[in-house]
């Protein structure tokens, strides 16, 4: 099997640990999921796939940063925003799975959008904030395919938005 691909039925999380336990070790408490900003669902499932709609870097109901990277938001602050998007992705996944993140076999793909000027080319560095959290929570099963795309604007003036696809056990 090629590197990075998940074998069917593979157990999850680094060392077989429960993702909720890993989140607790990392000091992360999953927030309540905010209401969608439009006419869409926060998640959808199809067979063994769980799709999570794009999540903004909301914490306690407010964006943790606003503006374009790097002119208004530093690279480091944008990485933190991407990590918060990943926390919100996990909150949506938890809601979809009745609170049981151990039903996730792997993170298959993240797509990250970065609000930035046309000459900014460090979108992958920004989205590493989300990717690194998936790896920390799910171990090798958190390693995923990814796209990191620069855009002119995001909802509410957010600097980052991230969506995800998970394989279910």
Residue, then its C-alpha position, 0 to 999 in steps of 0.5 A: x500500500x502507498x504511504x499515507x493511505x489507510x488500510x480498511x478497518x485500521x484502528x485509530x489514534x496514536x497508540x490506540x488512544x481515544x481521540x477524546x483522551x488525546x484532546x484532553x491531554x492537549x488541553x482542548x475542550x470541544x466547543x458547542x458548534x455555532x449555527x451555520x451562516x447559510x443554507x447548509x448543514x454542518x456535516x453530511x455522511x455517505x457510507x463510511x465518509x463524514x464531510x465537515x463543512x468549512x469551519x471558521x476560527x470561532x472561539x466563544x462565538x467570536x473570530x479569534x482574528x480577522x483580515x488578510x494574511x500577512x498584511x493584517x494577520x501574522x503568519x503565526x496568528x493565521x496558523x493559530x486560527x487554522x488550528x481553531x478551525x480544526x478544533x471546530x471541525x472536531x466539534x462538528x465531527x463529535x456532533x455528527x457521531x453522537x460524541x464518539x470521535x473513536x468512530x473516526x478511522x482517519x482524517x482523509x482530507x483537509x481543504x484550507x482557504x486563506x484570505x490573502x493578497x495575490x502575492x502571498x504564497x505561504x498558504x500551506x504554512x498557514x494550514x499546517x495549524x489545522x494539519x498538525x492538530x489532526x496528526x496530534x489527535x489521530x496519530x498516523x491516521x491524522x495524516x491526510x491529503x490536503x489543499x491550501x488555497x489563497x482567496x480574496x475574502x472569507x465569511x465575516x472577514x475571517x483569515x482562514x476557513x478549513x473543511x474536512x473529510x473523514x473515514x469512519x470505522 
